[in-house]
Amino acid sequence: DAGVIQSPRHEVTEMGQEVTLRCKPISGHNSLFWYRQTMMRGLELLIYFNNNVPIDDSGMPEDRFSAKMPNASFSTLKIQPSEPRDSAVYFCASGWRRFSGNTIYFGEGSWLTVV
Amino acid sequence: DQQVKQNSPSLSVQEGRISILNCDYTNSMFDYFLWYKKYPAEGPTFLISISSIKDKNEDGRFTVFLNKSAKHLSLHIVPSQPGDSAVYFCAASGEETSGSRLTFGEGTQLTVNP
């Protein structure tokens, strides 16, 4: 079975450029999450979607960050303009939301370096 | 406000011995807890979970214990193997407070020495 697929795996970009990270969740899952991992803050949730609808975007650091989920099989996280402090690993995860708990499965991550 | 805390950033054990990783939480509305393992340059992988209606869940060498009154959970790995060396994250969720989102601890680096 295909897991969560993220692209690109690695991205190096110059400050001020637009960055778009992509995610294909596991087929059949109805929840999708974007996490960011940094040394200082560990794994922090940026935004999550249920049935393609954004539910909680309180973790999005500022207006430079935006996320979309146009359909059940695709999501993007966009940073415009990018800054060096955005350098981190960005993980996408998906799961099946149910009342009694939610196990989510992560992609391999997109390693972003902004210089 | 760190609702899930792993106070030990690192743990080192000998191969064959027991590894015990600890996690504390503050939100009493959390009702589902998970452990993830992460190798360098890979995404976290789901390891084991436990619902708040239980106090123990076992899967092979891995056992998770939940003490609701103390708001504490632990992961036991017996026997530990060098391949278990990784960062372990505990996570928690609660339908009432956060829906399907998971709140993660900071992680504990486990090193199993041959």
Interface residues (C-beta under 8 A of the other chain):
Chain A: V4 S31 F33 Y35 G42 L43 E44 L45 Y48 N50 I55 D56 F91 A93 G95 R97 F99 S100 G101 N102 T103 I104 Y105 F106 G107 E108 G109
Chain B: D31 Y32 L34 Y36 A41 E42 G43 P44 T45 F46 S49 S51 F89 S93 E95 S98 G99 S100 R101 L102 T103 F104 G105 E106 G107
